[in-house]
Amino acid sequence: MNIPKRPHARPAPGSVVTVRVPASTSNLGPGFDTLSVALQLYKRIEVTATRSRVITFVSSLSPSDQEAVNLLINEAARLFFKRARCRPFGMIVSMSSDVPLSRGLGCSAALRVGLLAALNELTKAGLDKQTLLELATELEHHPENAAAATFGGFNVAGFVDGRVRCIRSEVASCLKFVTLIPTYQVSTAKARQLVPPMFSRADTLHNLNRAALIAAAFATGQYEMLAGLLEDRVHQPYRETLVPHMNKIIKAGEKAGALGGWLSGSGPSVTCVTLKNAAAVARAMQRQLKAAEVKILAADNVGVKVLSRGTS
């Protein structure tokens, strides 16, 4: 990490920074806690420095969602102040978002990366994106969604000697991620509890093989090779109790022309990837669960971006 040697002064009250950060779909089937793609679905975060020491979150969320997001914001701010050696200051955080909470689209990672990037800009701490990724992963406990939110594109991320190593590839606009987003939420913690601690040799080898082939297909742009690679054996079968519509939605998408599909993150969203007939794939998926929204998305290749900096 490029941690500053000297503490930074507080920004002037009224200083404001706005950032944009993408959602992400992770795992891609067999790439559990490793593979992710940033999507053109965004969260916009504005942070304004104040004279007080209080962090105020302004939103139109429900009380329970507001409480959960407020906790994430305070945790991220405390970690930033500590690691960047910045004197704590009060702020007003406001957010507009197309990324729904607890739907398997990397909402918490986007929020954490966005806030860290905004504070980095506001304080002029000068942390690079790798350091922002390390900080976000410390909060997330797994790196794939944070990697996509930070760098954009397709990411392979993991821990090596206690640090996050991430390898990124651009994703062509011809590849569409047709994502069905149910109206209900799934707790990531609950979904993780369903995944067993050990797997058979056959299932482990299956996922290792498929995850490596998926990474090679994205790295070389041979997207048609994704067909037949997206079946998972280590987490999706166990999470199906929380997302009972998963397999029929994926199969419907494939029948309509998709290369394959997966449970996005811990769900309940389901993503099918396709090079053709995206609208037909979307219709086929939604017929399996009418109480859901379907979005046809391209990959975001930018990652977190500072949109503006000024005074209020």
C-alpha positions, 0 to 999 in steps of 0.5 A, spaced: 500 500 500 502 507 498 500 509 505 502 517 506 508 518 511 505 524 514 498 525 516 493 529 512 489 536 514 482 536 514 479 538 507 475 545 508 468 545 510 464 545 504 469 541 500 465 536 496 467 530 491 462 526 487 464 519 484 461 514 480 462 507 481 459 500 477 455 494 480 458 488 478 456 480 477 461 475 481 463 468 481 460 467 473 458 460 476 465 456 477 469 462 479 467 462 486 470 469 490 475 470 484 471 472 478 467 478 476 465 483 471 463 490 472 457 492 469 454 499 466 449 500 472 451 505 477 452 508 484 453 515 485 456 518 491 457 525 494 461 527 500 461 534 503 466 535 508 463 539 515 465 542 521 463 537 525 465 530 527 459 527 525 458 522 519 450 524 516 448 519 511 442 522 507 438 517 502 430 515 501 432 508 503 427 504 508 429 505 515 432 498 515 436 499 509 438 506 511 441 503 518 445 498 514 448 502 509 450 507 515 454 502 518 458 501 512 459 508 511 462 509 518 466 503 517 469 505 511 470 512 513 474 509 520 478 505 516 480 510 511 482 515 516 486 510 520 490 507 513 491 514 510 493 517 516 488 522 516 485 526 521 477 524 522 472 529 520 465 530 519 461 529 512 454 529 509 454 523 504 448 522 499 447 517 494 443 516 488 443 509 485 441 504 480 444 498 484 439 495 488 441 492 495 442 485 497 441 482 490 448 480 488 450 485 484 456 488 488 452 494 492 456 493 498 463 493 494 460 499 490 459 503 496 465 502 500 470 503 493 466 509 492 466 512 499 474 510 499 475 514 492 471 520 494 475 521 501 481 519 497 480 525 493 477 530 498 483 529 502 488 529 497 491 523 500 494 520 493 492 513 494 492 509 488 487 504 486 491 498 488 491 501 495 483 503 495 482 495 493 486 493 499 482 497 503 475 495 500 477 488 501 479 489 508 472 491 509 468 486 504 473 480 506 473 477 499 476 481 493 472 480 487 466 485 487 471 490 490 476 489 484 470 490 479 468 496 482 475 499 482 478 497 476 472 496 471 472 490 466 473 483 467 477 481 473 481 475 476 482 477 484 485 473 490 489 473 496 497 472 495 501 472 501 496 476 504 495 481 499 490 482 493 492 480 486 488 482 481 489 481 473 484 485 469 481 485 462 477 489 457 470 487 456 468 488 449 461 492 448 458 486 444 458 481 450 451 483 453 450 481 461 442 480 461 440 480 468 434 478 472 433 482 478 428 479 483 424 484 488 426 480 494 433 480 497 438 475 499 442 475 505 450 474 503 451 472 510 446 467 510 448 464 503 455 463 505 453 459 511 449 454 506 456 453 502 459 447 505 467 447 508 469 441 503 468 439 496 469 432 492 475 432 488 471 431 482 467 437 483 473 441 485 477 439 479 471 441 475 471 448 478 478 449 477 478 447 470 472 451 468 474 457 472 481 457 468 477 456 461 473 462 463 479 467 465 482 465 458 476 466 454 475 473 457 483 475 456 483 473 449 476 475 447 474 469 445 467 470 448 464 464 444 468 459 448 464 461 454 459 456 452 459 450 456 463 453 462 459 456 466 456 450 470 458 451 478 458 445 483 461 448 489 456 454 491 450 454 486 447 447 488 447 449 495 444 456 494 438 454 490 434 453 496 434 461 497 433 462 489 429 456 487 428 459 480 435 460 478 436 453 474 430 454 470 431 462 468 438 460 466 436 454 462 430 459 459 436 464 457 440 458 454 434 456 450 433 463 447 441 464 445 445 465 451 452 462 452 450 460 459 448 463 466 450 464 473 447 466 480 450 473 480 454 473 487 450 470 492 443 472 489 437 472 488 439 476 481 441 471 475 445 473 469 446 470 462 451 472 458 450 473 450 453 475 444 446 475 440 439 476 441 439 479 448 432 482 448 430 475 446 434 472 452 431 477 457 424 475 455 425 468 456 428 469 463 423 474 465 417 469 463 420 464 468 419 470 474 415 475 472 416 479 479 422 481 477 426 486 473 430 484 467 436 489 464 440 488 458 447 491 460 454 492 457 461 491 461 463 498 465 471 498 463 472 504 467 471 502 474 470 508 480 471 515 477 471 522 480 466 526 477 467 532 480 470 536 486 469 543 488 465 547 494 458 547 496 
